[in-house]
């Protein structure tokens, strides 16, 4: 990374915290000339599965791209493969700030890979998480209970910026916009 490298905002938090909604909120409100890029993840999940705007790949496509070095970072979680494209590193090298939807488990590896990484922990109360997970209808009650148990046992790492998203999307969204604007 050069001295001109941008900041990598590595967004993490439990399922149901509203990460996708907050990222969409900020992306829709930041002007194109803001110097902030929102990276799409490459995921082995159908494009119409709901949730984040991602690049859908088959498992074979993902594996081929991973072997060919098309990802700056890749991981597997909950039966899916996820990747951040090499464009993420290129944008940072150009001095642009980049926002990515990361993985809590991959944070140490991501911090090794990206010197300018700033973790951003998005969270919500257990009651709000449970209601949101149930409302999206993608998982069984057992899977939701597993995710809630997982999130209860994870604490944000030291130096992590925390953003609580328990209320209106606009409230947390405006706090996220202020963070991104202040960094740039």
C-alpha positions as CSV (number, residue, x, y, z in Angstrom):
1,X,0.0,0.0,0.0
2,X,1.2,3.5,-0.8
3,X,1.0,6.5,1.5
4,X,-2.0,7.6,-0.6
5,X,-4.0,4.5,0.1
6,X,-7.6,4.8,1.0
7,X,-9.4,3.5,4.0
8,X,-11.0,0.0,3.9
9,X,-14.2,0.2,6.0
10,X,-14.6,-3.5,6.9
11,X,-18.3,-3.8,8.0
12,X,-19.0,-6.7,10.3
13,X,-21.7,-7.7,12.7
14,X,-24.3,-10.3,13.4
15,X,-26.9,-11.5,10.9
16,X,-30.0,-9.3,11.2
17,X,-28.0,-6.2,12.3
18,X,-29.0,-4.4,9.1
19,X,-25.6,-4.3,7.4
20,X,-27.0,-4.6,3.9
21,X,-29.7,-2.0,4.5
22,X,-27.2,0.5,6.0
23,X,-24.8,0.0,3.1
24,X,-27.6,0.5,0.6
25,X,-28.7,3.6,2.5
26,X,-25.2,5.2,2.4
27,X,-24.5,4.1,-1.1
28,X,-27.6,5.8,-2.4
29,X,-26.8,9.0,-0.7
30,X,-23.1,9.6,-1.2
31,X,-22.3,11.6,-4.3
32,X,-20.3,9.8,-7.0
33,X,-17.4,12.2,-6.4
34,X,-17.2,11.4,-2.7
35,X,-14.2,9.1,-3.2
36,X,-16.0,6.2,-1.5
37,X,-16.5,3.0,-3.3
38,X,-18.9,0.2,-2.2
39,X,-17.5,-3.2,-3.2
40,X,-19.8,-6.0,-4.3
41,X,-19.1,-9.4,-2.9
42,X,-18.9,-12.4,-5.1
43,X,-21.1,-15.1,-3.5
44,X,-22.2,-18.6,-4.4
45,X,-25.8,-17.6,-3.8
46,X,-28.4,-16.9,-6.5
47,X,-28.7,-13.2,-7.5
48,X,-32.4,-13.2,-6.5
49,X,-31.9,-14.7,-3.0
50,X,-32.5,-11.3,-1.4
51,X,-30.2,-9.3,0.8
52,X,-27.2,-7.5,-0.5
53,X,-26.6,-6.7,-4.1
54,X,-23.9,-9.2,-5.0
55,X,-22.3,-10.9,-7.9
56,X,-23.7,-14.4,-8.1
57,X,-21.4,-17.2,-9.0
58,X,-21.7,-21.0,-9.1
59,X,-19.3,-23.0,-6.9
60,X,-17.3,-23.9,-10.0
61,X,-17.0,-20.3,-11.1
62,X,-16.0,-19.2,-7.7
63,X,-13.3,-21.9,-7.4
64,X,-11.9,-21.1,-10.8
65,X,-11.7,-17.4,-10.0
66,X,-10.1,-18.1,-6.7
67,X,-7.5,-20.3,-8.3
68,X,-6.7,-17.6,-10.8
69,X,-6.2,-14.9,-8.2
70,X,-9.3,-12.9,-8.9
71,X,-10.0,-12.3,-5.2
72,X,-8.2,-10.0,-2.8
73,X,-9.8,-12.1,0.0
74,X,-12.0,-15.2,0.0
75,X,-13.7,-17.3,2.6
76,X,-16.5,-19.8,3.2
77,X,-19.3,-19.5,5.7
78,X,-22.7,-21.0,6.2
79,X,-22.3,-23.2,3.2
80,X,-21.5,-20.4,0.8
81,X,-18.2,-19.0,-0.6
82,X,-17.6,-15.2,-0.5
83,X,-14.9,-13.1,-2.2
84,X,-13.8,-9.5,-2.4
85,X,-12.5,-8.9,-5.9
86,X,-9.0,-7.6,-6.7
87,X,-10.6,-4.3,-7.6
88,X,-10.9,-3.6,-3.9
89,X,-7.1,-3.5,-3.6
90,X,-6.8,-1.4,-6.8
91,X,-9.3,1.2,-5.5
92,X,-7.5,1.5,-2.2
93,X,-4.2,2.0,-4.1
94,X,-5.8,4.8,-6.0
95,X,-6.6,6.6,-2.8
96,X,-10.3,5.8,-2.7
97,X,-12.0,4.7,0.5
98,X,-13.8,1.3,0.1
99,X,-16.7,-0.1,2.1
100,X,-17.0,-3.9,2.2
101,X,-19.4,-6.3,3.9
102,X,-16.9,-8.5,5.6
103,X,-16.8,-11.5,7.9
104,X,-16.1,-11.4,11.6
105,X,-14.2,-14.7,11.3
106,X,-12.0,-13.2,8.5
107,X,-11.2,-10.0,10.3
108,X,-7.6,-11.0,11.3
109,X,-6.8,-12.2,7.8
110,X,-8.4,-9.1,6.3
111,X,-6.3,-6.8,8.6
112,X,-3.1,-8.6,7.5
113,X,-4.1,-8.1,3.8
114,X,-5.3,-4.5,4.1
115,X,-3.0,-2.1,6.1
116,X,-5.7,0.6,6.1
117,X,-8.5,-1.5,7.4
118,X,-10.9,0.0,9.9
119,X,-13.4,-2.4,11.3
120,X,-17.0,-1.1,11.6
121,X,-19.2,-3.2,13.9
122,X,-22.9,-2.9,13.1
123,X,-25.1,-4.4,15.8
124,X,-28.6,-4.4,17.3
125,X,-30.2,-5.8,20.4
126,X,-30.9,-9.5,20.6
127,X,-34.7,-8.9,20.3
128,X,-34.2,-6.8,17.1
129,X,-31.8,-9.4,15.7
130,X,-34.3,-12.2,16.3
131,X,-37.2,-10.3,14.8
132,X,-35.2,-9.4,11.7
133,X,-33.9,-12.9,11.1
134,X,-37.4,-14.4,11.4
135,X,-38.8,-11.7,9.2
136,X,-36.5,-12.4,6.3
137,X,-37.7,-16.0,6.1
138,X,-34.4,-17.5,4.8
139,X,-33.7,-19.8,7.8
140,X,-35.3,-22.2,10.1
141,X,-36.0,-21.4,13.8
142,X,-33.0,-23.7,14.6
143,X,-30.7,-21.8,12.3
144,X,-31.8,-18.5,13.7
145,X,-31.2,-19.7,17.2
146,X,-27.7,-20.8,16.2
147,X,-27.0,-17.4,14.6
148,X,-28.2,-15.6,17.7
149,X,-26.1,-17.8,20.0
150,X,-23.1,-17.1,17.8
151,X,-23.6,-13.3,17.9
152,X,-24.0,-13.3,21.6
153,X,-20.5,-14.9,22.0
154,X,-18.7,-12.4,19.8
155,X,-17.4,-9.1,21.0
156,X,-16.2,-6.3,18.7
157,X,-12.4,-6.2,18.4
158,X,-10.4,-3.4,20.1
159,X,-10.4,-0.2,18.0
160,X,-13.6,-1.2,16.2
161,X,-16.1,1.6,15.5
162,X,-19.5,0.5,16.8
163,X,-22.8,1.6,15.2
164,X,-26.0,0.4,16.9
165,X,-28.9,-0.1,14.5
166,X,-31.9,-0.7,16.7
167,X,-34.2,2.0,15.5
168,X,-35.0,3.7,12.3
169,X,-32.8,3.0,9.3
170,X,-32.4,6.7,8.7
171,X,-30.9,7.3,12.2
172,X,-28.1,4.7,11.8
173,X,-27.8,5.5,8.1
174,X,-27.0,9.1,8.9
175,X,-24.4,8.1,11.5
176,X,-22.8,5.9,8.9
177,X,-22.7,8.7,6.3
178,X,-21.1,11.0,8.9
179,X,-18.4,8.4,9.6
180,X,-17.6,7.9,5.9
181,X,-17.6,11.6,5.2
182,X,-15.3,12.4,8.2
183,X,-12.8,9.8,7.1
184,X,-12.6,11.1,3.5
